[in-house]
Amino acid sequence: MQASGIILAGGLSSRMGRDKTMMSHNKETMIGHMIKEMRKVAAQIIIASNHTAKYRIPDTLEVPDIYSGMGPMAGMHAGLLAAQNSHAFIVAADMPLFKAELAQYLLDRSAGYDVVVPMIKNRWEPLCAVYSRNCIKPIADCLQADIRKISRFYPQVKVLEISENELSRLGMAKDLFYNLNTPEDYQTFCKQRRREAD
């Protein structure tokens, strides 16, 4: 299935204190890492960043939120509106261990579903999941009602839950979903990566 890739990069990084997407690891920015991985599985790359030319990365499309100040779901809405394909893999920009293989597996399961979403430690991972363009109206309805929790629109569409056990059997560890929120998170992550490299 040909799919679009949507990277959510519109956050304020308030807890981090600086733009997370431009932080680096292994000589690669976070946004650079996400685009590199997404190019392996997506025919179109969209960055939902609340800008139209923040990154100026070739062969990417930057889109602003229509529902400004409404969080990640507003970025999902803007990205899906711009998507040229029926399905898109949507991922937050602050997941340094994200791999294209995870996106490909979820996309491969998406036929007949509007959402394909992992469940890790009994919690949805809605910012690392597949969404169809059928989700646009339910998302807009939530945003218009000031509902920002992503899973609130799930009952209105066809959802496939992917269990942690299923991903573990495939060798896809839960740390693929690890995200960075604070300077301490970033420092801990970098130290751990250095120890593993030694």
C-alpha positions in Angstrom: 0.0 0.0 0.0 1.3 3.4 -1.0 1.1 5.7 2.1 1.9 9.2 3.2 4.1 9.9 6.2 3.2 12.7 8.7 5.7 13.9 11.2 4.2 15.9 14.1 6.7 18.7 14.8 4.5 21.5 16.0 5.0 21.2 19.7 6.4 24.1 21.8 9.0 21.9 23.5 8.2 23.8 26.7 9.5 21.1 29.1 12.7 20.6 27.0 13.4 24.4 26.9 14.6 24.3 23.3 13.3 22.9 19.9 13.5 19.1 20.3 13.4 18.6 16.5 16.7 20.3 16.1 18.5 18.4 18.9 21.0 15.9 17.6 22.3 12.4 18.3 25.0 10.6 16.2 25.4 13.7 14.1 21.7 13.6 13.1 18.9 15.9 14.2 15.7 14.5 15.5 13.8 15.7 12.5 16.5 14.4 10.2 16.2 11.0 11.8 12.5 10.9 11.5 12.5 11.9 7.8 15.2 9.4 7.0 13.2 6.5 8.4 9.9 7.7 7.0 11.3 8.0 3.5 11.8 4.2 3.6 8.1 3.6 3.8 6.2 6.7 2.7 5.7 8.1 -0.8 5.0 11.5 0.6 6.5 13.2 3.6 4.4 15.9 5.5 5.8 17.8 8.4 3.0 19.3 10.6 4.9 22.1 12.1 2.7 25.2 12.2 5.0 26.6 9.5 5.3 26.3 5.8 9.1 26.8 5.5 10.7 26.1 8.9 12.9 23.2 7.8 13.1 23.7 4.1 13.9 20.0 3.6 13.7 18.9 -0.1 10.7 16.7 -1.0 8.8 17.4 2.1 5.6 19.5 2.6 5.2 21.6 5.7 1.7 22.4 6.8 0.3 24.6 9.6 -2.6 23.7 11.9 -6.1 24.8 10.9 -7.1 24.4 14.6 -4.3 26.4 16.1 -3.2 25.7 19.7 -5.0 22.4 19.9 -2.1 20.1 20.3 -1.1 16.9 18.4 -4.6 16.1 17.1 -4.6 19.4 15.2 -1.3 18.4 13.5 -2.8 15.1 12.6 -5.8 16.8 11.1 -3.7 19.2 9.0 -1.4 16.4 7.9 -4.3 14.1 6.8 -5.9 16.9 4.9 -2.6 17.3 2.9 -2.1 13.6 2.5 -2.2 12.3 -1.1 -2.8 8.7 -0.1 -5.7 7.0 1.6 -3.6 6.1 4.7 -0.7 7.8 6.5 1.7 6.8 9.1 1.7 9.5 11.8 4.6 9.8 14.2 5.8 12.4 16.8 9.1 14.0 16.0 10.7 13.2 19.3 11.2 9.5 19.1 14.9 8.9 18.6 14.7 5.1 18.4 11.8 5.0 15.8 12.5 2.6 13.0 10.8 2.3 9.6 10.2 -1.4 10.1 7.6 -0.6 12.8 5.8 1.8 10.4 5.9 -0.8 7.6 4.4 -3.5 9.8 1.5 -1.3 10.9 0.9 -0.1 7.3 0.9 -3.8 6.2 -2.0 -4.4 8.6 -4.0 -1.4 7.6 -6.2 -2.8 4.8 -9.9 -2.4 5.9 -9.0 -0.3 9.0 -9.0 3.5 9.6 -6.6 3.3 12.6 -3.8 0.7 13.3 -2.4 1.6 16.7 0.0 -0.2 19.1 -1.0 -0.8 22.7 2.0 -0.7 25.0 1.8 -1.2 28.8 -2.0 -1.0 28.5 -1.9 2.4 26.8 -2.4 3.4 23.2 0.5 4.8 21.3 -1.6 7.2 19.1 1.4 9.2 17.9 3.1 6.2 16.3 0.2 4.7 14.3 -1.6 4.5 11.0 -4.6 6.7 10.2 -6.8 6.8 7.1 -8.3 10.0 5.6 -11.7 8.7 7.0 -10.4 10.1 10.3 -10.5 13.7 9.1 -14.1 14.4 10.0 -14.1 12.6 13.4 -10.9 14.5 14.3 -12.4 17.8 13.2 -15.5 17.1 15.2 -13.5 16.5 18.3 -11.4 19.6 17.8 -14.5 21.8 17.3 -15.8 20.4 20.6 -12.5 21.2 22.3 -11.7 17.5 22.7 -7.9 17.0 22.3 -7.4 13.4 23.5 -6.7 11.4 20.4 -8.4 8.2 21.3 -11.7 9.9 21.9 -12.5 9.7 18.2 -11.6 6.0 17.9 -15.1 4.7 18.5 -16.2 6.5 15.3 -13.8 4.6 13.0 -12.6 1.1 12.5 -9.6 0.4 14.8 -7.1 -2.4 14.8 -5.1 -2.7 18.1 -1.6 -4.1 17.9 -0.6 -5.7 21.1 2.8 -5.3 22.8 3.1 -9.1 22.7 2.6 -9.2 19.0 5.4 -6.6 18.4 7.7 -8.3 20.9 7.3 -11.6 18.9 8.5 -9.7 15.9 11.5 -8.4 17.7 10.1 -4.8 17.9 11.0 -3.7 21.4 8.9 -1.2 23.3 11.8 1.3 23.4 11.0 2.1 19.8 8.3 4.2 21.3 10.7 6.1 23.6 10.3 9.8 23.4 12.2 12.8 24.8 10.4 15.4 26.9 12.9 17.0 29.2 16.7 17.8 29.3 17.1 14.9 31.8 15.5 12.6 29.2 17.9 13.7 26.6 21.0 13.4 28.8 19.9 10.0 30.0 19.3 8.8 26.4 22.7 10.1 25.2 24.6 8.5 28.1 22.8 5.2 27.5 23.6 5.2 23.8 27.3 6.0 24.6 27.5 3.1 27.0 25.9 0.7 24.4 28.4 1.9 21.8 31.5 1.2 24.0 
